[in-house]
């Protein structure tokens, strides 16, 4: 079996209600990430005048593991944000969802994260056009293949009551599968961003292996992909069809005080062949872990769908 015990890879869903009108023009992953970082620090920090590196309480605080950039290279972060809404106009009283995946030890801080999301809503989301939000509910994804949800917290109910992690069991590998890239996928080869016409099966599998290598630092029992010799021998035949474009997103960096571009590939691939069968369990689990860079902001999210022959 691919997995014999549950992994602490748990997707939660936060529901907010808008307290004003909001016009969303661009993918908001970085906006959510920045607001969540400020809210988590306000909620977790007891030494607000001290830098994380010199704080005597940093060993007992989750904030450095989530956001502190003092260490180089930066360690893998134990969370992934997945906004529901990408663009549109939202009037007062509209429900807005934010999924977030917690990895490993981060699940032990769920209640603090809920408190931070409550604070985020009260302080407002967005830099130029801020919108106040009211956190109404937290749900947890359940079941062996995900997709079902249970409410574990409601506003005013006190403490969250999380459920045990589900055993993520991949379905049998299909002969063909559709890989739908939901948010921009940023993959680099020799320092350059891979463009739609140049993406190969080898690029996909190398990016997948690198993501698992990073996440195993947070999840020691995470099954690692096969060696390159076992995995990449027939990788060029993995992609049978592609329909890809590029999508640019922007975010304002308060640290650098400028607008930065974040973007990548968007569209879908049809995968098949012996490499698909070999890589299937890791591709399937990667739906929770994402691919490429800027995964904490939700980039590189994809959906895998088996296809009939």
N, C-alpha and C positions, 0 to 999 in steps of 0.2 A: 504493500500500500504506500501511496505517496505520503500520507500523514496518518499517524496513529494516535496523536493526542492533539487537543486544541492548541492553536497558536493565539497569542494575545494580539490578534489583528482584529479590531472591533470597530465597525462603522456606527456612528451615532448620527442623529438628525435633530437639529435645533430648529424650532419654529418660532418666528418673531412676528409681531404685528407692527406695522408702520404707524408712527405718530406724526405723520405729515406726508406731503407729496415728495416723490423721489423720481428723478429722471436719470436712468442708468444708461450711459453711452458706450461703455466698454467693459470687457471682462473684468469683474471686480475682485479676483482672487487676491491680488496684492493689497487692495483696499481692506479686505477682511483680515488679511494677515497682519497688516500694520496696526489696525484697531485692536485686534486680539492681543498682539504683543504688548501694547500700552496697557490694556485692561488687565492682562495677567500680571504684569509688574505691579500695578496699583493694588491688586488683590493679594498677591503672594508676598510682596516685599515688606519687611519690617524695619529695614535700614535704608530708607529712600535716599539718604544723602551719601551712600557708599556705593562704589562700583562693585560689580559682582566679583571681580578678581580678588578684591581685598576684603570682601564682606565675611565676617566670622560665621555667619549663618548660611553661607552658600551651599554647604554640603547637605543641608536639610531643606533646600528650596528648589522647586522644580523649574523656576524661570531660567537659570543658566542652561539647562539641558534643552529648553525649548527655543531660546532666542539669543543668549549671550554670544557675541562674536569675538570674544577675547582670544580664544584658542585658534591656532592656525595649523593645519587646515581645519575648517569647521567640521565637527562631528555630524553624523546623520541626525536629523531632527525626528522626534518620535510622533509626529502628527502630519496630517495631510488635510487641507481644507478643500471642500468641494461645494462651491456656491450653486444653488439651483438656477437663479436668474442671471443671465448674461447681459441682456440689454432690455430696455423697455421703460414704460412709465407706470409708476405704482402710486395709487392714490392713498389717502389716509385710511387706515384699517385693513390694508391688504396683508395677507399672510406671505411671508418670505422664508424660504428654507435654506439652511446651511448644513450640509453633511460634513462630518469630520471623522477621520480615521485616526485612532490612537494605537500606537505600537508599544508592546512591552510594558515597561514600568509606568508609562504615561497613564495607563488605565487606572492606576492606583490614585491618581489625582483628579478623578472625574468630577467630584463635588467642587473642588476648587476651580476647575475649568468652567463648570456651570455658573459659579459665582462670578467668574471673569466675564462670561458671555452676558450675564445680567448687567454687569457694570458697563460693558461695551454698548449695550442698547441704551442705557441711561445717558452715557456721555455722547453718543452719536457715532454714526458710521460715515466715513467720507471726509476728505480733506477740504476740497473747495465747496462742495455742496453736502453738508452734513445732514443726516437723517436720524432721528431718534427712533429706537426700536424697543418693543416690550417683549421680553422672552416669555413665551407661554407654555412651552412643552419641550421635553427631550425624549426622543425615542431611541431604541437600540435595535440594530439589525439582527435577526435571529434566523436559525435554520441552517442546514448543512450546505446550502448553496446561496444563502442570502436572499434578499428581496422581500422578506416578511419583517414586520416591525412591531415592537411592543413599547408602550409608554412606560418609562422608568422614572419620570419626573414631570410634575405639573406645577405651575406657578402657585406658590402658597402651600405646597404639600410637604415642605420640610426637606429632608435629605433624599437624594436620589437612591433608587433601589436597582442597581445594575444586575443583569443576568450573567451567568457564567458564559465564557467564550464558547461559541459554537465550533464544532469540528468542521473545518472547511474541506469538503470532499469534492474533488474535480469529477465531473461526469466523464464517461468514456471518451477517448479522443475520436473526433469525427474524421471523415475523409476530406471534408472541406469546412472552412470556418470563415466568417466575416469579422474582421477587426475594425470596429468603428472608432475613429479617433474623435473624442468628444471635446477635448480642449487642446490648444496648440501643443504639439509634440516637438521639443527642441532636442535634436541629436546632432552631435558634432563628429566629424571625421577629420583627423589631422588638423584640428583647430578651426575648421570651417564648418558652418552650419550645413547640414545635409538638405538639399533642395528636393522638391517633390519627384522630379524625374530621376533622381540619383539614388533614392532610398532602395537599399537591398535587404534581402532576408538576413544577411550577415550583420547589417547595421542594427536591425531589430533585436537579434539575439544577443549581440554584444551589449547593447543598451540594457536589455533585460538582465543579463548576467551581472553587470555593474550595479544595477539597482538591488539585486539580491545580495551582492557582496557588501553593500552599504548597510542594508537592513539587518543582516545577520549580527551586526554589532548590537542591535537592540533586541533581536530575537535569536538567541543562541541555537534553538532547535529548528530554525528555518532550514528546510531542505535546499541544498545548493545545487545549481544546475550541473550537468555533465561537463567534463573538460572540453576545451575547444576542439580537440581532435575528434571527440565523440559527437560533438554537437554541430560543428560548422562544416563538416565534410560535404554535405549536400545542401547547404544553406541557400545557395543561389537559386534553387528551385522552389523555395518556400512561397514566394509571392507569385501568384498566378495572374492576378489582375489588380490594378490600382486606380483609384480616382482621388487624387490628392491635390490640394492647393495650399496656400499659406495664409495665415491669419496673424496680423500684428496686434498686439495689445500694448497698453501704456500704463505706467504707474508712476506716481510721484514719490521719490525717495527723500524722506525728511532728513536722512543722514547726509546725502549728497546734495540735497536742495535742488533737484532738477528732475525733469521728466525723463524716464528711461523706457526703452522699448523692450517688450518681451513678446516673443512670437514663435511660431513654428508651423509644423504641418497639421493640416486638418483634412478630414475626408475618410476614406475607407480602403481596406485591402481585402482581397480574397486569398486565403492561405490554403495550401494543400500539400500533399506529398509525404514522404517518410519523415522529413524533418518536423512537420507539424505534429505527427504522432509522438515523436521523441520529445518535443518541446512543450506539448500541450499542458501538462500540469503546471509548469511555471508560467506560461502565458495566461492560464486561467487564474492563478493566484495573483498575478500582476495587476489584475483589475482592481485590487485593493491597494496596491503599492504604487501604481503609476509608472511611467517611463520617462527617461530623459532628465532634464534639469528643471529647477523651480517647481518641484513636485509639492512642496509645502503650500504653495499658493494654488495648487490644483491643476497645474499644467501636466500634460502627458497622461490624462485620464482616458481610458478606452474601455469599450464594451466588446466582449467576445461572444459570438453567436454561432453555434454549430449549424451547418447547412446540410440539406439532404443532397445525396449524390445527383 
